């Protein structure tokens, strides 16, 4: 058994973040920090089995977020990020293909 908030604190500390630097999203809806902390101060079985805590994201910025996922019942957060298009060598724009004439 593990406390869900302790898991979040550990995750954020690994990336040198704190609770004030993320936005909590549950089922696609933004949740106020204090409401999230009150509701999710729970212990759960983080070992193999049914997924207990689903559809939770911790938004870091416009490009990166932590997403709650389950692999064969093992729950965890994974870091996801949008690619920065400016880092690609091919800077050719393809937006002209989508314009209607």
C-alpha positions in Angstrom: 0.0 0.0 0.0 1.2 3.5 -0.8 -0.2 7.0 -0.3 -1.0 8.5 -3.6 0.1 12.0 -2.6 3.4 10.7 -1.4 3.8 9.1 -4.9 3.1 12.5 -6.5 5.6 14.3 -4.1 8.3 11.8 -5.0 7.6 12.1 -8.7 7.7 15.9 -8.7 10.8 16.1 -6.5 12.7 13.8 -9.0 12.1 16.5 -11.6 12.7 19.4 -9.2 9.1 20.5 -9.3 6.6 21.2 -6.5 2.8 21.2 -6.3 2.5 24.9 -7.1 4.1 24.3 -10.5 1.6 21.8 -11.8 -2.1 21.9 -12.8 -4.2 18.9 -11.8 -6.5 17.5 -14.4 -8.9 14.6 -13.7 -11.1 13.2 -16.4 -10.3 16.1 -18.6 -11.3 18.7 -16.1 -9.0 21.1 -14.2 -9.3 20.5 -10.4 -8.2 23.1 -7.8 -5.0 22.1 -6.0 -6.6 22.0 -2.5 -9.6 19.9 -3.8 -7.2 17.4 -5.4 -5.1 17.1 -2.3 -8.1 16.5 -0.1 -9.7 14.0 -2.4 -6.6 12.0 -3.3 -5.0 11.7 0.1 -5.6 8.0 -0.1 -3.7 4.8 0.2 -4.0 2.3 -2.6 -2.4 -1.0 -3.8 0.2 0.1 -6.4 1.1 -3.5 -7.2 -0.4 -5.6 -10.0 -4.2 -5.7 -10.1 -7.1 -3.4 -11.0 -6.3 0.2 -12.0 -7.6 2.3 -9.1 -6.6 5.9 -10.0 -7.3 6.6 -13.7 -7.5 9.6 -16.0 -5.2 11.9 -13.9 -2.7 14.3 -15.4 -0.3 16.7 -13.9 0.3 19.5 -16.4 3.7 21.0 -16.2 3.6 23.5 -19.1 2.3 23.8 -22.6 4.6 21.0 -23.8 5.0 18.5 -20.9 2.7 16.6 -18.5 2.7 13.5 -16.4 -0.1 11.1 -17.3 -1.4 8.3 -15.2 -1.2 5.0 -16.9 -1.5 1.3 -16.2 0.4 -1.5 -17.8 -1.2 -4.9 -16.9 -2.6 -3.3 -13.8 0.6 -1.7 -12.6 -0.2 2.0 -12.1 2.3 4.8 -12.5 2.9 8.2 -14.0 4.8 8.7 -17.2 6.2 11.9 -18.5 4.9 13.0 -21.9 5.8 15.9 -24.0 5.0 17.5 -27.4 7.9 17.8 -29.8 9.3 21.2 -30.3 9.1 21.6 -34.0 11.8 24.2 -34.1 14.4 21.5 -33.2 13.8 19.6 -36.5 16.1 20.3 -39.4 13.3 20.2 -42.0 11.8 23.7 -41.5 9.7 23.5 -44.7 6.1 24.4 -44.0 3.4 22.0 -45.1 0.4 24.2 -44.1 -0.1 25.2 -47.8 -1.5 21.7 -48.4 -4.4 22.4 -46.0 -5.5 25.6 -47.6 -8.6 25.5 -49.7 -8.5 27.4 -52.9 
